[in-house]
Amino acid sequence: MPDSAFKVLGILERVNEPISGEMISKELKITRSAVWKHINELRAMGYDISASQKEGYRLTKTTGKLLPYEVQKKLQTRFVGKQMRYLENTPSTIWVGKQICSEEDMEKMHGLVIIAEEQTGGIGRLGRAWVSPSGGIWITIVLKPRIPIDHVFMVTMAGSVAVARAIRKEYDLGALIKWPNDIFIGDKKVAGLHLELSADADVIHHCLLSIGVDVNVPLSQFSPTLQKDITSISNEIGHEVDRAALLARILREFETRFLLIESGEYDTIIREWKSLSCTLEHRVHITTMKNSFEGDAIDIDESGALIVRKDNGRIERVIAGDCFHL
């Protein structure tokens, strides 16, 4: 993103009234032709800027895109999102993250957020396709967590809590967590998370936490089969919302809980996850790679495993699989 263009944008936002190209050029110490060039760059990004020979330039509408500039000005975090990579279109933000991790110093990349307006090959849990049209939030957070490898699922738990809390605080919607990593409003899915990591023995090299939220996505964008099971924020409240504000809230909520994990406060995250769970104390059908069974979901442990009391009374610890509410 051209920094000079956003400096022009900053002036337009600050004055909140028409301002001449001459005044902008003097403040930034650039030519008036450069101001005109940056105005056109901003317009290409989706900003509506009026121009008048008599009055000058005026910002009349901000962009609807998830540009780093728009997210970061609302962010207020210590490290998550301080660096961002923005893409209009990509097969998958997690693949971009993998490439970055193979090429860059991970200590410097910690907290990097990769944002895409649209994904053509989004990846969900168990390698399943994740439909990611424009209007949603499709991100991957690059992390180098300083936690024991047997607690790595806590990163996903922190992300799930962050998304649910952000939706609740921004829109007063009763978002809940369905094990292992989906966010539901009522009986419909609105968001999902996916975690990949690179590790040797007990050393974590990096984690890639992908988050997808159906924000301003019309349900007509999805197949009739999917429409029965999903919803979007805009569908729930009846109008489109500020995606940049929601993403900034999610990143703030996540960083707070990630720092708790790194300080060893696992019980705090587990308690909050349980308080937001729509799976616990629910009858479930579990399908794993080995078998299928039904029972009552009674707990979750520090590794993220779901504890199920089967109909025969035996306790089963489910590390991975599909969970269906009955």
Number of C-alpha atoms within 10 A of each C-alpha: 12 9 10 14 18 16 15 21 20 13 18 19 14 9 11 12 14 18 19 17 23 15 13 20 17 11 12 13 11 13 14 16 12 15 20 17 13 20 24 16 16 20 16 11 15 14 19 17 18 15 17 12 8 9 13 16 20 21 21 14 11 16 14 15 19 24 20 20 16 18 22 19 11 15 21 15 18 11 14 24 25 17 15 19 18 17 16 13 15 18 15 23 30 26 16 16 23 17 11 15 20 9 8 10 10 17 11 11 22 21 25 22 25 23 27 25 20 23 23 14 16 22 22 17 17 10 9 10 12 16 19 25 21 20 22 23 25 27 27 28 24 26 25 18 20 16 17 12 17 11 14 21 16 23 24 23 27 24 28 30 28 23 29 26 22 24 24 15 14 14 14 11 17 14 26 28 26 22 25 26 20 22 28 23 22 14 15 16 23 24 27 23 23 22 20 15 16 13 12 8 6 10 13 18 16 21 23 27 22 27 25 24 27 25 25 20 21 18 17 9 13 15 10 10 8 14 14 13 12 18 24 24 24 17 15 14 12 9 9 16 17 13 21 22 18 22 25 22 23 23 24 22 20 25 20 15 22 25 14 16 23 15 11 15 13 17 13 12 21 20 12 14 24 17 13 20 22 20 23 21 12 16 19 21 18 20 16 13 8 6 8 12 13 19 21 21 24 15 16 22 12 16 15 24 18 24 19 27 19 17 11 8 10 9 15 15 14 18 14 16 19 16 21 15 16 10
